[in-house]
Amino acid sequence: MQKDIVTKSLIEELAVCLVTHLLKIPVVPDSIEWLDTEQHRIEGRRADMVVRMQSDEQHAPVLLHLEIQNNNHPQMPLRMLRYYTDIRLRWPQESLRQYLIYTGREKLTMPAGLPEFNYRYELIDMRTIDCALLLGEDTPDALVLAILCDFKGRSAKDIVSYIIKRLYQLTHERDATFRRYLHMLELLSENRDLQDTVKETEQMLTDFNIENLPSFQIAMEKGRELERRRSAKKLIGQLDDQHIAELFEMTPQEVAALH
């Protein structure tokens, strides 16, 4: 139970990254409003996260319900249905989208709804998502969430090492921020039995100057390349491809691939 609470607290901090990069919902910046959903019956019950937000896909705000689950709970579909009715009764005029995000280490066995009621919700299994998707976003939030994903046969030690070095590169000028993300990584790594790997990597970085490691230099170069490509992509449609290529020292083929 305590682990569920810890994971949910962390995921709440990383919610915007989760919505944008995993659920693929285009959120209007600064439009997220956290809502209180506590219901008092015989026992208190509160959905993990319910937010009102503006999506680029819809003109009207939409309610987004995210439920985080660390284990295969047999009653989860019924709980999701109860959350659905609670939320809809409180905000009957608003559109609602529900997502159950499974972060546990065991194989997912929970269904994505109740067929007898024709009721369904989106079910996201973090264990099946390619970690490259989040590593490629190259933000601290995405890097931390990547620890929960599928490494696709890649070395766990290499992935963890890359995550920590890249976190350091992105945040080391704000030491408190780096330490906060490192703490998040440590806690989430327990869901994948990677806490020892994280600790070993941290110790290695303590014993050596991280900025002098060849692998750190490679991470820095990758980071600069990702930022260069991201900046170039933002200008597509505003400038012609030739101009973008000259501005970012790219080949026409590289620019074309960004379309």
C-alpha positions as CSV (number, residue, x, y, z in Angstrom):
1,M,0.0,0.0,0.0
2,Q,2.8,2.4,0.9
3,K,4.5,1.7,-2.4
4,D,1.3,2.5,-4.3
5,I,1.2,5.9,-2.5
6,V,4.8,6.7,-3.3
7,T,4.5,5.8,-7.0
8,K,1.2,7.8,-7.4
9,S,2.8,10.8,-5.8
10,L,5.7,10.6,-8.2
11,I,3.5,10.1,-11.2
12,E,1.4,13.1,-10.2
13,E,4.6,15.2,-10.4
14,L,5.3,13.8,-13.9
15,A,1.7,13.9,-15.1
16,V,2.2,16.5,-17.8
17,C,4.9,14.5,-19.4
18,L,2.8,11.3,-19.1
19,V,-0.2,13.0,-20.8
20,T,1.8,14.6,-23.5
21,H,4.3,11.8,-24.5
22,L,2.6,8.5,-23.5
23,L,-1.1,9.3,-23.9
24,K,-0.3,11.5,-26.9
25,I,-2.9,14.1,-25.8
26,P,-1.8,17.6,-27.1
27,V,-2.3,19.7,-23.9
28,V,-2.6,23.5,-24.1
29,P,0.2,24.9,-21.9
30,D,-0.9,26.0,-18.4
31,S,-4.4,24.7,-19.0
32,I,-4.3,21.9,-16.4
33,E,-6.5,22.3,-13.3
34,W,-6.3,19.7,-10.6
35,L,-9.8,18.7,-9.3
36,D,-10.8,17.3,-5.8
37,T,-12.8,14.1,-6.3
38,E,-13.1,12.8,-2.7
39,Q,-16.4,11.0,-2.1
40,H,-17.6,10.1,1.3
41,R,-19.6,6.8,1.6
42,I,-19.0,4.3,4.3
43,E,-15.3,4.7,3.4
44,G,-13.6,7.6,1.8
45,R,-12.6,7.1,-1.8
46,R,-10.6,9.4,-4.1
47,A,-9.5,8.9,-7.7
48,D,-5.8,9.2,-8.1
49,M,-5.7,12.2,-10.5
50,V,-8.5,14.1,-12.1
51,V,-7.7,17.2,-14.1
52,R,-9.6,19.6,-16.3
53,M,-7.5,20.6,-19.2
54,Q,-7.7,22.2,-22.7
55,S,-6.7,19.9,-25.5
56,D,-5.7,21.1,-29.0
57,E,-8.1,18.4,-30.3
58,Q,-11.2,19.9,-28.6
59,H,-12.5,23.4,-28.1
60,A,-14.2,22.7,-24.8
61,P,-12.2,21.6,-21.7
62,V,-12.0,17.8,-21.1
63,L,-11.8,15.9,-17.8
64,L,-8.9,13.5,-17.6
65,H,-8.9,10.7,-15.0
66,L,-5.5,8.9,-14.5
67,E,-5.4,5.9,-12.1
68,I,-2.0,4.4,-11.2
69,Q,-1.9,0.7,-10.3
70,N,1.2,-1.2,-9.0
71,N,-0.5,-4.6,-8.8
72,N,-3.1,-6.7,-10.6
73,H,-6.2,-5.8,-8.5
74,P,-9.1,-8.1,-9.4
75,Q,-11.7,-5.5,-8.7
76,M,-10.0,-2.7,-10.6
77,P,-12.6,-2.5,-13.5
78,L,-15.4,-2.1,-10.9
79,R,-13.4,0.6,-9.1
80,M,-12.8,2.4,-12.4
81,L,-16.6,2.3,-13.1
82,R,-17.3,3.8,-9.7
83,Y,-14.8,6.6,-10.3
84,Y,-16.5,7.1,-13.7
85,T,-20.0,7.5,-12.1
86,D,-18.6,9.7,-9.3
87,I,-16.9,12.1,-11.7
88,R,-19.8,12.2,-14.2
89,L,-22.3,12.9,-11.5
90,R,-20.2,15.8,-10.2
91,W,-19.4,17.3,-13.6
92,P,-22.3,15.9,-15.8
93,Q,-21.8,18.4,-18.7
94,E,-18.1,17.7,-19.3
95,S,-16.4,15.1,-21.4
96,L,-14.4,12.5,-19.5
97,R,-11.4,10.3,-20.6
98,Q,-10.2,7.6,-18.3
99,Y,-6.8,5.9,-18.2
100,L,-5.5,3.1,-16.0
101,I,-1.6,3.2,-16.0
102,Y,0.0,-0.1,-14.8
103,T,3.4,0.4,-13.3
104,G,3.9,-3.0,-11.6
105,R,6.6,-5.5,-12.2
106,E,4.4,-8.6,-12.8
107,K,2.7,-9.3,-16.1
108,L,-0.5,-7.3,-16.6
109,T,-3.6,-9.4,-16.2
110,M,-6.3,-6.8,-15.5
111,P,-8.9,-6.2,-18.2
112,A,-9.6,-2.7,-19.7
113,G,-13.2,-2.6,-18.7
114,L,-16.4,-4.6,-18.0
115,P,-17.8,-6.2,-21.2
116,E,-21.2,-6.9,-19.5
117,F,-21.7,-3.2,-19.1
118,N,-20.1,-2.2,-22.4
119,Y,-17.8,-0.1,-20.3
120,R,-14.1,0.5,-21.3
121,Y,-11.2,2.7,-20.4
122,E,-7.7,3.0,-21.8
123,L,-5.2,0.7,-20.2
124,I,-1.5,1.6,-20.4
125,D,1.1,-1.1,-19.5
126,M,4.4,0.8,-18.8
127,R,6.3,-2.5,-19.1
128,T,5.5,-2.7,-22.9
129,I,6.5,0.8,-23.9
130,D,9.8,1.2,-25.6
131,C,12.0,3.3,-23.3
132,A,13.5,5.0,-26.5
133,L,10.2,6.9,-26.8
134,L,10.8,8.7,-23.6
135,L,14.6,8.9,-23.8
136,G,14.1,10.6,-27.1
137,E,12.0,13.4,-25.5
138,D,15.2,14.3,-23.6
139,T,13.6,16.1,-20.7
140,P,14.1,15.2,-17.0
141,D,10.5,14.1,-16.5
142,A,10.6,11.8,-19.5
143,L,14.0,10.4,-18.6
144,V,12.8,9.4,-15.1
145,L,9.7,7.8,-16.4
146,A,11.8,5.7,-18.9
147,I,13.0,3.6,-16.0
148,L,9.5,2.0,-15.9
149,C,9.5,1.1,-19.6
150,D,10.8,-1.8,-21.8
151,F,14.5,-1.7,-22.5
152,K,14.0,-3.9,-25.6
153,G,17.0,-6.1,-24.8
154,R,19.3,-3.2,-24.1
155,S,21.6,-3.4,-21.1
156,A,19.9,-2.2,-18.0
157,K,23.2,-0.8,-16.8
158,D,23.7,1.2,-20.0
159,I,20.2,2.6,-19.9
160,V,20.4,3.6,-16.2
161,S,23.9,5.1,-16.7
162,Y,22.6,7.1,-19.7
163,I,19.6,8.4,-17.8
164,I,21.6,9.6,-14.8
165,K,24.3,11.2,-16.9
166,R,21.7,13.0,-19.0
167,L,19.8,14.1,-15.9
168,Y,23.1,15.5,-14.6
169,Q,23.8,17.3,-17.9
170,L,20.3,18.8,-18.0
171,T,20.1,19.9,-14.4
172,H,23.6,20.0,-12.8
173,E,23.6,23.8,-12.6
174,R,20.6,23.5,-10.3
175,D,21.9,20.9,-7.9
176,A,18.7,20.6,-5.9
177,T,16.8,19.9,-9.1
178,F,19.3,17.1,-10.0
179,R,19.0,15.6,-6.6
180,R,15.2,15.7,-6.7
181,Y,15.0,13.8,-10.1
182,L,17.6,11.4,-8.9
183,H,15.5,10.6,-5.8
184,M,12.5,10.0,-8.2
185,L,14.6,7.7,-10.2
186,E,15.7,5.7,-7.1
187,L,12.1,5.2,-6.0
188,L,10.7,4.2,-9.4
189,S,13.6,1.9,-10.0
190,E,12.2,-0.4,-7.3
191,N,9.3,-1.2,-9.6
192,R,11.7,-2.9,-11.9
193,D,14.2,-4.3,-9.4
194,L,16.8,-1.8,-10.6
195,Q,17.6,-0.1,-7.4
196,D,21.0,-1.8,-7.0
197,T,21.9,-0.8,-10.6
198,V,20.9,2.9,-9.9
199,K,22.9,2.9,-6.7
200,E,26.0,1.4,-8.4
201,T,25.8,4.0,-11.1
202,E,25.4,6.8,-8.6
203,Q,28.5,5.5,-6.7
204,M,30.5,5.3,-10.0
205,L,29.6,8.9,-10.7
206,T,30.7,9.9,-7.2
207,D,34.0,8.2,-7.5
208,F,34.8,9.7,-10.9
209,N,34.4,13.1,-12.4
210,I,31.3,12.6,-14.5
211,E,32.2,15.3,-17.0
212,N,35.4,13.6,-17.9
213,L,33.8,10.2,-18.7
214,P,33.8,9.4,-22.5
215,S,30.2,8.2,-22.1
216,F,29.2,11.5,-20.6
217,Q,30.7,13.4,-23.6
218,I,28.7,11.1,-25.9
219,A,25.5,11.9,-23.9
220,M,26.2,15.6,-24.3
221,E,26.7,15.3,-28.0
222,K,23.5,13.3,-28.3
223,G,21.7,15.9,-26.3
224,R,23.0,18.7,-28.5
225,E,21.9,16.8,-31.6
226,L,18.4,16.2,-30.2
227,E,18.0,19.9,-29.4
228,R,19.3,20.9,-32.8
229,R,16.8,18.7,-34.6
230,R,14.0,19.8,-32.3
231,S,14.7,23.4,-33.0
232,A,14.9,22.8,-36.8
233,K,11.6,20.9,-36.8
234,K,9.8,23.9,-35.1
235,L,10.7,26.0,-38.1
236,I,9.3,23.7,-40.8
237,G,6.5,25.5,-42.5
238,Q,7.9,28.9,-41.5
239,L,11.1,28.7,-43.5
240,D,11.9,26.7,-46.6
241,D,14.0,23.5,-46.2
242,Q,17.1,25.0,-47.8
243,H,17.1,27.9,-45.3
244,I,16.6,25.5,-42.4
245,A,19.5,23.3,-43.6
246,E,21.9,26.2,-43.8
247,L,20.8,27.6,-40.5
248,F,21.4,24.4,-38.6
249,E,24.2,23.0,-40.7
250,M,22.1,20.0,-41.8
251,T,21.8,18.2,-45.2
252,P,18.5,18.6,-47.2
253,Q,17.9,14.9,-46.5
254,E,18.1,15.4,-42.8
255,V,15.6,18.3,-43.0
256,A,13.3,16.3,-45.2
257,A,13.3,13.5,-42.6
258,L,11.9,15.9,-40.0
259,H,8.6,16.5,-41.9
